[in-house]
Structures are given as structure tokens and as C-alpha cells.
Amino acid sequence: MLKKYFNKTFVEAGCDEAGRGCLAGSVFAAAVIFPKKFKHELLNDSKKLSDKQRKMLRPIIEQEAISSAVGQVTAKEIDEINILNASFLAMHRALDQLNTIPENLIIDGNRFKKYKEIPHTCIIQGDKLYMSIAAASILAKTYRDDYMDDLHQKFPQYDWINNKAYGTVNHYLAIEKYGITEYHRKTFRLFPKV
């Protein structure tokens, strides 16, 4: 069972991102503040859940959270500021949209760019440890998957509905055959190493 909070004294938001290692599309991040008493047996790191489970949990998270939000940074912005800074910016954009101001932040991973004057703690594999980070991972993942499914309708040749723009063999082969789109991250290695 995941932990309810890192520090129970504060109003705490958990943050996570999705799509950092993809070759195309935006990076998404989410922030979630749960009531102290919230729990759900199925809630877990998004990578440990099926697509069906994630989709089932998303409305529960959004309804039960004190506040939740999703931020997005485009491929063009990623190319301008690099993927690490883009991940931080996506989290900041999610935090900007919360209708409750958190007093403490817990961040999945080992690095973060300070948000306003709110103290934060980086937690490696935090999405496997804390409910709010796990919930943020689910929101970021499901919103990004929906976004890539929509883009797939415009660019079916890249098979984004299945690979979500990760560097699969089929995605690399499609880039070699069809070139790149405006949604590809031009600062990423878009062709496999020879």
C-alpha cells in the first residue's frame, strides 16, 4: 500500500511527468493534492497498471483530489529549452493551475527547479511510494496517451496509437521512410545508431 503523504503537517502536492523519453509530442506533467484520509486499493505507479486501470482511476483521482491539474510543454518548446527543463516547466504549469496552493511538494525523480517559494523534496521512484505522486503519474500518462492517440489520426504512419512516440523499431522505420513531422523533437536522436 502506498503512503498517504511525505509530511502530514502540510498541504502536499505530488508531481510526476510522462513522455520525457519520446521522440515526438509534448511532455505532460501533473500535480495532485489528496485529502489526508484518501486511499484507493488500486492506486499505483502508472507503469504498473494496465491502460484500462489507468482510465478507470483518472476520474476517481480528479473527483477525490482536493485539487489536480495537468501541464503540457510542446515539442518546439522542448527543442528550445531541452527535455529536462521542459519537464520542470510542465510541472510548474500543472502547479500554476491548482486551485489550492500547496505548502509542500513531493517530486518523482532526483531533480527539480524550485517552484515559487514552496519547499520541495525529490524522491527517486516516488510514484511507487506515495499516493499523490502515483496519481500524478496516472494523470500525466493518460492525458499524454489521449494526446498521442489524437495525433495518430493525423499521422497514422508512425503508429503512435501503439508506441506513443517512443523509439520503437516501427517508429524509427517510419521516420526513415516518411521523414519527420512538426511534432517530432528535432534535438532528439531521430534515427537509430548505425
N, C-alpha and C positions, 0 to 999 in steps of 0.2 A: 504494500500500500504506500502511495506517495505521501510525502509530508505536506501538511496544510500550509505551512509558512516557514520562512527562514528566521524572521523576527516578529513575534506576535504583538510587540508593542506598537508597531507602525501599520498604517495603511500601506500595503505592499503590492507592487505590480510585478508580475513575471513577464519577461520578454524573450522572444526567440524569432529566428528568421527562417525562410525557406527559399531555395533556389540559388544559393550562393555559387554552387559549382556548375551551373548550367551554361550552355553555350549561347543561349538566346533568351529573350524575355526579361521582364522585370524581376528584381528581387523583392520579396514581400517580408514583412515582419509584423508581429502582433504584440499587444500588451494586454494583460488580463489582471484585474483585481477581483478576487473572490471574497465573499463573506468568510469570516473566521470558521464558521461551522460547516462550510460547504464540503461535501465529499461525494464521490461517484466511483463505484467499484471498477468501471471500465476505463476510466481516465488514465492515460499513459502517454509516454513519448509517441508522437505521431508515427515514427518509423516502426513501432511495434504493433501498430493497428492496421487493419485492412481498410481499404477505401470506403467500404460500407460502414465500418465502425466510426471512421473519422466523420463521415457525412451525418451519421446519427448523432454524434456528440456535438457537432458545431452549434446547432440551435439550442441545445441544453446549456452549453457554455455561455452563449450570448444572452440567454434568458436569466441564468442564475448568477452571472457575474455582477458585481456592483457596477463595474464599467469594463468595457473591452473595445479595442479598436485595431484596425489593420492599416499599415502604411506600405507604400509602394515606391520604388525607385526604378526608373526606366533603364533600358539597355544603353541609351545615349548618355544618361547621367552616369551610369556605371563606367563607361568608357572615359568620361571626363574626370572622375574623382577616384577611380579604382573600386574594386568589389568590396574591400574591407570597409572603406569609408561609406560606400553605398549601403552596406548592411547596417552600419551605425545610423545613417540618415533615415533608413526605412524604420528603424526602431524609434528614432526621435519623432518621425511623422506619426507613428502609431500613438506614442505618448502624448503628442500635441492634441490628439482627438479625444482623449479620455475626458469624461465629464466629471470625474472625481480626481483630484490631484493626489498622486501617491506621495508618501513620505519616505519610502524606501523602494529601491529597485533591485530585483534579482535577475541577472542576465545569463542566458545559456552561453557558455564558452569561456574563453580566457582573456578577452579584451573588450573594451567598450569605451566610447568617448562620452565623457561626463555630460549629463543632461541637466541643464539649468543648475540649480544648487542642490539637487536631490541626491543623497548618498546612494551608492550602488555597490553591489557585490557580484563579481563574475564567478560563475560556478560551472566547472567543466562537467559536461553531461548532466546539467541541471534539469533537462527535460525528462530524465529518468528518476529524478529525486523529488521535485516539487510540483504540486498540482498546478500552480499558476503558470509555470514555465511550460509544462506539458500541454496545458490548454492553449497557450500562445503558439506552441509548435503546431497544434492541430488547426488553429485558425489560419496561421500563415500558410501552411501546406494546402489546405482546402481552397482558400482564396486564390492561391497561385495555380493550383491544378485547374480550377474553373477558367482562369485567365488563359492558360495554355490550351485548354480544350476549345475555347473561342478562337484563338489564333490558328488552331489546327484547321478550322473551317476555311480560312483564307489560304493556308499553306499546307494542304494535306500531304504533299510530297515528302515532308520532313518527319512525318509520323509522330508529331508532338502529342497526339492524344494518348500515345503509349509511352513515349520516352520523356515527356515533359521538358524536352530540350536538353536533357543530359547527353553526354558524349558517347552515345551508343554507336555500334558499328553502322547501323542503318542511318543514323543521323549524319555521321561523317561521310558516308557514301552519297547521301542526298546533297550535302554541301558540295562535294566534288562534282556531282552531276549538274546541279541547278544553280550553284553559286550561293550567295548569302542574301538574306532579307534585311530590311531596315531594323528588324528586331534582334538580329544577331549581335553579340558583343564583340566588336571588332578588335578589342585589345586582348581577347582570349585566343588560345591556340585553336583555330577552327579547322585545321587539317591534322590528321594523325601524324605522329613522327614517322619518318621514313627509315 
